[in-house]
């Protein structure tokens, strides 16, 4: 196989998987033979970094090869760090070019199976301006939003849980006003006009309606399964969706095995509520979370098996990663329901701490990439865009900054040093951390200007609020915190001018790079503005007549041969 005969491309992305959740990344309690096989037959990256520590911005960066702040896909608010409503009006702008669009122009058949979470409509219910089919995918089957605990009726709601508690309390308080006004009226202390009592009662009712119309029906509004532009299930049958996705992924490979194809399988695993088939429950030593990881590994195995059976393996580049690190704050009693981030500090949602952004990165392309190779150089999920463009013979857009770098020279061993001299780690729109990979040696310095405040004090995560803040409840460091990540990956040994002679030089060098980086940023519409993130009834995808939305067309589909 020469590099010029364009390979098929299969991209596998887990949701919230920790870098320490796989055997090939030193976990000995969970069994992941299929992902381990990918690593042993391909190249494993040990310093592979997401461009954000939460899903929507990280995925936007992955798709476009650009920092999320450049596309307006970074949030200025702590409450809405990822898209929160399918009926919102924010999403990946239509003038952004995804790798799917680049490869589509080169004759690839492109498909997305699974989670999208990059928005759906802009101005009307069915305009689908942010839909995958508008961003370079020929075929879409999956969740335009994603999986959250609200999708399972038996689970505690995940979306804005604390806000909902406050809204219930406020509603109760407002409802008390008209009731209290009835007391003086009936005891005849003084006369309160009925008009006043009714007005207060109406206000309390309208307030309740204003928030309950969205939060009261989260499962129906957000947990929707689609094929292309059509809603298949609303709300989706969450216990069946993984099987349907796998069936669709295998059918896509079968359908386009004779032409070069790009298949992006965006798993719902291992996001809460950890929906797992019975045959995997109790399978692992790591509780339901481990069971869910093992089920995902089995699904990866089925995809690899199909590539082998169709004799496509040698001519297919397979890539495996996660959108961000494991989430530490999800627990049920004492049981941890989130991922394990290995030796790395922190997790999902924490701006620059390594545990939230260091993710698995595995590339397998037999006959082109050396089996069993391990690369410790800093690489980014943003590198996938220029790498795929190069492999597929595409041309990178010249009218915008592409932050990713083509990884092929590094993966093939033609160079040994990553092209990334500096990488910037944002938390929403706020730059928290930066890393400098010295050109002349292997040292990687990391500087934190802002870090989240863990709660309770002394904890290793934000258990109090459920997710760390990007602004407000944070600590600003002047001088900044400095670590040598190449020698101290767990960020345990703080460097200062007394124990590190290069302290001032490193900090100055990184501050100059940040200044330079900021010069390349241009103002763009904020996709996470308050207006964009609120739920809008007129944008809510609906199967049926709004607000009576609901359908299950999946049974008809199962009888249709694809």
VOZA-186700 format. One record per residue (C-alpha): z, y, x. Coordinates in steps of 0.001 Angstrom, whole numbers, padded with zeros to 6 digits, always signed. Example, Ala and Ser with C-alpha at 12.3 -4.5 7.8 and 13.67 -1.06 7.14 Angstrom:
# VOZA-186700
+007800-004500+012300;+007140-001060+013670;
***
This chain:
# VOZA-186700
+000000+000000+000000;-000923+003358+001454;+000845+006494+000423;-002421+007822-000959;-002730+005167-003651;-000340+006831-006041;+002606+004640-006970;+004265+004241-010333;+007560+006100-010489;+010721+004927-012270;+013648+007367-012301;+017028+006035-013438;+019774+008566-014147;+023315+007671-015206;+025479+010115-017147;+028795+011071-015454;+028790+008105-013040;+031098+008601-010047;+029752+007971-006551;+032598+005478-006056;+031639+003397-009111;+029073+001182-007355;+029569-001715-004943;+026931-000307-002604;+029076+002841-002376;+032212+000893-001360;+033665-000100-004740;+034996-003657-004735;+036328-003836-008314;+033112-003352-010316;+030131-005686-010132;+026763-003868-009857;+024377-006459-008334;+021157-004862-009585;+021837-001343-008340;+023122-002904-005088;+019833-004788-004817;+017956-001480-005092;+020064-000139-002217;+019603-003205-000006;+015829-003188-000631;+015540+000571-000186;+017118+003703+001251;+020632+004834+000321;+021641+008490+000591;+025341+009130+001196;+025347+012946+000888;+023203+013300-002225;+024204+016365-004231;+023753+017518-007818;+022975+021221-008252;+025766+021561-010836;+028883+019597-011733;+027965+019330-015449;+024987+017771-017230;+022687+020420-018719;+022383+022685-015626;+022244+019708-013261;+019413+018116-015274;+017544+021438-015468;+017686+021656-011658;+016594+018022-011331;+013566+018565-013608;+012458+021864-012011;+013552+021606-008361;+015341+024951-008758;+018945+026123-008956;+019889+026365-012663;+020674+030081-012276;+016960+030718-011621;+015919+029353-015027;+018825+030895-016939;+020295+027409-017441;+023697+028340-015972;+026533+029498-018206;+028677+032637-017845;+031307+031104-020156;+033936+028400-019643;+033633+027140-023215;+029913+026271-023208;+028990+024953-019764;+026430+022515-021171;+024420+022887-024397;+026780+022260-027319;+024553+022158-030423;+021188+020615-031163;+020904+023497-033633;+021367+026119-030879;+018525+028296-029587;+018920+027871-025807;+017025+025402-023656;+014844+024845-020606;+012417+027801-020765;+008813+026916-021513;+007602+028808-018427;+009516+026381-016182;+007385+023561-014755;+008969+020104-014595;+007912+017287-012254;+006646+015498-015395;+004192+018347-016033;+003005+018280-012379;+002385+014510-012533;+000846+014709-016015;-001771+017064-014549;-002443+014433-011872;-003243+011758-014471;+000155+010073-014722;+001329+008715-018087;+004797+010204-018430;+007695+008957-020545;+011322+009889-021113;+013684+007321-022619;+017255+008395-023361;+019191+011634-023055;+017406+015010-022858;+020080+017737-023358;+017706+020588-022478;+017461+022168-025934;+015076+021576-028818;+013938+024579-030890;+013729+028344-030353;+013052+030122-033623;+012467+027616-036416;+013630+024080-037212;+010483+022298-036111;+009017+024513-033396;+010453+022074-030752;+009653+024580-028000;+012064+022913-025527;+011145+019351-026561;+010330+016847-023763;+006723+016673-025047;+006477+020395-024333;+007752+019848-020788;+005251+017320-019468;+006283+014061-021124;+003631+012155-023112;+006258+010031-024828;+009905+010535-025774;+012351+008113-027334;+016019+008937-027297;+018613+011597-027904;+017456+015208-027778;+021151+016034-027309;+023209+013269-025692;+026147+010972-026286;+029577+012478-026992;+032786+010999-028431;+032008+012717-031757;+029116+010236-032178;+031643+007506-032911;+033686+008210-036032;+036724+006295-034784;+037048+008418-031623;+038911+011696-031052;+036388+014573-031188;+035243+015793-027776;+033300+018943-028619;+035559+022021-028320;+038635+019994-029208;+041187+022742-028493;+039091+025382-030234;+039002+023169-033331;+042795+022875-033322;+043059+026676-033171;+040525+027035-035999;+042514+024628-038217;+045730+026566-037496;+044007+029897-038232;+042613+028490-041494;+046068+027284-042538;+047584+030681-041700;+044882+032544-043657;+045305+030195-046648;+049023+030987-046710;+048368+034697-047360;+047146+034350-050987;+049892+031760-051656;+052576+034111-050310;+051150+036952-052409;+051683+034819-055517;+055475+034730-054916;+056192+038454-055643;+053726+038286-058532;+055507+035412-060293;+059058+036492-059408;+058073+039974-060618;+059415+041739-057516;+056295+043832-057478;+052861+043469-058926;+050038+042223-056722;+046615+042636-058376;+044726+039374-058905;+041752+041037-057236;+043694+041244-053933;+044881+037609-054150;+041379+036328-054971;+039876+038438-052150;+042276+036901-049593;+041641+033396-050963;+037894+033994-050707;+038215+035268-047139;+040216+032183-046160;+037586+029945-047781;+034663+031764-046087;+036414+031565-042717;+036888+027814-043208;+033256+027383-044276;+031968+029401-041302;+033312+026921-038753;+033631+023661-040717;+029918+023689-041631;+029200+022997-037949;+032287+021298-036469;+032966+019243-039595;+029597+017488-039243;+029167+017243-035460;+028080+013595-035636;+025377+014322-038198;+024128+017469-036438;+024179+016334-032788;+023955+012542-032721;+020286+012219-033577;+017744+009651-032361;+014079+010702-032084;+010710+009240-031248;+008417+012029-030051;+008805+014735-032723;+010135+012464-035447;+013791+011809-036276;+014391+008043-036436;+018109+008044-037195;+020467+010785-038301;+023227+010176-037465;+022225+007482-035006;+023685+003982-035079;+025480+004370-031764;+026083+000620-031305;+022333-000158-031378;+020920+002733-029403;+021218+001241-025877;+019288-001922-026924;+016578+000200-028548;+016276+002365-025427;+015921-000667-023162;+013283-002177-025466;+011374+001135-025390;+011586+001423-021587;+010195-002084-021098;+007464-001452-023697;+006458+001755-021877;+006020-000164-018590;+003974-002814-020374;+001823-000197-022104;+000880+001760-018972;+001074-000872-016223;-002601-000382-015394;-002429+003370-014851;+000002+005283-012670;+003046+006039-014801;+006241+008044-014506;+009148+006608-016488;+012398+008590-016594;+015210+006457-018029;+018100+008782-018755;+021005+006458-019626;+023728+007291-022141;+026007+005190-019911;+028682+005949-018701;+029561+008959-020847;+032423+008628-023330;+032852+007021-025871;+031709+004147-023578;+029832+002199-026250;+029593-001319-024821;+028196-004567-026203;+030731-007316-026918;+029362-009564-024191;+030356-006977-021556;+033757-006025-023006;+036497-007377-020759;+033850-008229-018145;+035131-006002-015329;+038447-005462-013548;+038273-001777-014392;+038741-001719-018169;+036203-000428-020679;+034760+002069-018178;+033993-000731-015712;+032505-002819-018541;+030204+000089-019387;+029107+000448-015738;+028333-003289-015613;+026319-003104-018837;+024253-000262-017355;+023703-002308-014193;+022453-005181-016384;+019983-002767-018042;+018777-001658-014585;+018300-005358-013795;+016108-005855-016875;+013879-002938-015807;+013564-004310-012238;+012839-007783-013639;+009955-006372-015692;+008517-004615-012605;+008716-007941-010717;+007164-009942-013556;+004254-007515-013890;+003824-007524-010084;+004425-003787-009969;+007481-003725-007669;+005589-003129-004401;+003646-000319-005979;+006547+001440-007701;+009004+003984-006356;+012382+003421-008062;+015094+006072-007803;+018674+005820-009043;+021218+008655-009387;+023806+010295-011668;+023660+013819-013132;+027120+014719-011745;+030368+013136-010586;+032798+011135-012704;+035037+012994-015144;+038702+012660-014226;+040243+014217-017342;+039152+011626-019915;+042012+009270-020621;+043329+007219-023507;+047062+007026-022923;+047344+005816-019333;+043843+004327-019281;+041206+006199-017265;+037928+006461-019233;+036035+008421-016594;+034487+007575-013257;+035811+007100-009752;+034589+009541-007113;+035572+007527-004047;+037254+009472-001260;+035898+012762-002592;+038107+015450-004086;+037716+016555-007711;+035175+015527-010323;+032879+016648-013129;+033080+020338-014023;+034691+021481-010766;+032307+023955-009103;+032250+022999-005452;+034671+020139-004846;+032695+017180-003529;+033741+014720-006264;+031922+016680-008979;+028594+016957-007158;+028234+014070-004684;+026321+011364-006539;+024513+008087-005764;+020978+008468-004431;+018871+005333-003934;+015108+005128-003293;+013221+001844-003266;+009507+001666-002442;+008745-001672-000753;+006110-001586+002014;+006638+002192+002433;+010406+002683+002812;+012515+000624+005204;+014938-001733+003407;+018635-001214+004003;+018297+002229+005594;+021232+004637+005106;+020859+008424+005430;+023927+010657+005781;+022032+013957+005729;+022611+016515+002908;+020001+016040+000162;+019801+017360-003390;+018704+016213-006847;+016386+019250-006650;+014459+017401-003894;+013030+014920-006409;+010609+017539-007776;+008780+018317-004476;+009022+014653-003398;+007311+013391-006564;+004781+016196-006388;+003875+015130-002824;+003681+011421-003709;+001589+012044-006815;-000764+014473-005062;+000374+017443-007125;+000528+021074-006077;+003835+022943-006172;+003813+026209-008156;+003355+029150-005778;+004680+031818-008153;+008365+030818-007990;+011051+029677-005565;+011399+025892-005319;+014796+025100-003816;+014188+021373-003338;+012495+019868-000254;+010095+016932+000039;+012257+013960+001098;+009447+011644+002214;+009574+012561+005941;+013339+011871+005927;+013063+008679+003826;+010251+007293+006000;+012115+008151+009208;+009487+010622+010461;+012310+013182+010803;+016050+012593+011110;+017340+016019+010047;+017429+017256+006437;+015409+020386+005728;+018371+021920+003862;+020165+024274+006211;+022188+025816+003376;+023094+024495-000075;+024856+026645-002679;+027276+025190-005202;+027564+027084-008452;+030019+026724-011301;+028079+028193-014225;+026684+031509-012948;+029455+031856-010355;+028864+030809-006767;+032029+028934-005743;+031027+027127-002573;+028319+026843+000079;+027508+024273+002750;+025849+024835+006126;+024147+021962+007900;+023716+023135+011485;+020148+022823+012704;+021046+021682+016196;+023709+019071+015424;+025126+016794+012740;+027970+019110+011676;+028127+020114+008007;+030484+022991+007197;+031654+023722+003697;+033178+027000+002560;+035013+027512-000771;+035278+031110-002012;+036601+030059-005429;+038344+026864-006541;+039600+025796-010000;+043331+025806-010733;+044431+022244-011419;+046888+021631-014242;+049635+020554-014339;+050545+021892-010869;+050019+019344-008154;+047537+017318-010237;+044065+016520-008931;+042204+017750-012042;+042503+020047-015081;+044341+017669-017421;+045847+020584-019369;+042546+022041-020577;+040379+018908-020271;+037797+020696-018106;+038229+023078-015176;+037204+026718-015521;+034499+028511-013535;+036112+031939-013945;+039462+033268-015126;+041758+030333-014418;+040579+029992-010807;+041808+030880-007315;+039824+033322-005163;+040092+032694-001428;+039901+035462+001162;+039501+034271+003847;+037667+031327+002256;+038675+027678+002635;+036695+025966+005404;+036160+022220+005857;+034041+020173+008248;+032539+017776+005688;+030849+015670+008369;+034252+014709+009847;+036470+015259+006806;+034516+014207+003691;+037618+014173+001466;+038275+017886+002181;+041839+017162+003242;+042028+019024+006562;+041869+022771+006027;+040433+024687+008967;+041607+028168+009972;+041134+030546+012944;+044071+028837+014727;+042726+025273+014643;+038969+026026+014573;+037494+028366+017170;+034214+028695+015217;+035946+029766+011967;+034757+033399+011934;+031255+032532+013119;+030794+029849+010436;+032100+032056+007608;+029890+034998+008726;+026832+032755+008983;+027398+031336+005464;+028090+034791+003962;+024810+036058+005452;+022959+033057+003947;+024500+033770+000516;+023365+037392+000756;+019851+036190+001591;+019918+033642-001273;+021037+036291-003782;+018048+038456-002797;+015738+035719-004094;+017341+035653-007579;+015566+037521-010369;+017039+038355-013793;+015985+035865-016495;+016994+035382-020157;+020403+033699-020349;+020012+030425-022224;+023807+030201-022625;+024289+033602-024257;+026736+033668-027187;+023830+033974-029629;+021946+031023-028123;+024931+028686-028063;+026156+029114-031652;+025048+026593-034256;+022239+027891-036481;+021573+026084-039776;+017903+027171-039691;+017392+025437-036313;+019253+022232-037157;+016889+019228-036916;+017032+017492-040245;+015687+014239-041612;+015435+015022-045317;+016219+018316-047034;+018784+020519-045289;+021791+020262-045548;+021459+016709-046934;+020166+015309-043653;+020197+011615-042980;+017894+008654-042436;+017489+005334-040689;+013839+004494-040056;+014691+002104-037254;+014483-000992-039466;+010867-000172-040398;+010140+000358-036704;+011525-002988-035605;+008815-004635-037668;+006123-002511-035990;+004723-004052-032818;+004403-001583-029952;
***
